[in-house]
């Protein structure tokens, strides 16, 4: 399948001979993971289009702003996981977990990664400031929450991911805050449809993080990173993963039946086979070490579910 081929070739590990230019910065910032922030803003934009309220300039600026903040979160995470020795301890990184490794492989100085984080955050704030000027204080509150919780995801003293709040933080940041904030940026309005749309989107971003914790469990435990995998163990975590995976589809169906989402949103059920494959793999191989199959399927499910939700809004505009 073409999508499986794309995910299999996910460019997390760049060959040293190609480590320059855009490849260098894609590696430092872990740019391929931008799917997690692009999809929610695109969902918001598609919903605005369905409602006849789409504005292209605020949409583009909102997309660029969340991308820059996301790059800031990625690089801040890498820098402080280095400072706190979490990535140094991890001797079995995967294409999806264990950080960018540019510090551990001595491709970059830690200071370069930190500077990249600062520039990314500042760029995101500048772009977001225009949207706040355009849309007012409600967007300011959402933006501040996003930046504060994104920054302190790894940074002391909060270190949210080290205290069992990482998964919930990712759900809120790249689910409700991103979709509702994106819709507010594009239209200047709050929308309950945006809120309901944000739940499955946020769940699958959270599950990407959750899936990537499986191969890192023993190293995260040693580093004191008390994420859900460390707190629950792999076997219980496999069932938690399955619960949220299946609940995301049930939620969409119920929301469509109740009229909170257009009936076309049931198109997202086409992503269910990918979700089932990942959940079933975790259930049967919870105590293993190779989780690449399930990690890929999780990323695929997030991407496909998001694209189908976007498509459902576009179709709903014309019927």
Buried (B, 14 or more C-beta within 10 A) or exposed (E): EEBEEEBEEBBBEBEEEEBEEEBBEBBBBBBBBBBBBBBBBBBBBBBBBBBEBBBEEBBBBBBBBBBBBBBBBBBBBBBBBBBBEBBBBBEEBBBBBBBBBBBBEEBBEBEBBBEBBEBBBEBBBEBBEBBBEBBEEBBBEBBEBBBEBBBBBBBEEBBBBBEBBBBBBBBBBBBBBBBBBBBBBBBBEEBEBBBBBBBBBBBBBBBBBBBBBBBBBBBBBEBBBBBBBBEBBBEEBBEBBBEBBBEBBEBBBEBBEEEBBBBBBBBBBEBBEBBBBBBBBBBEBBEEEEBBBBBBBBBBBBBBBBBBBBBBBEBBBEE
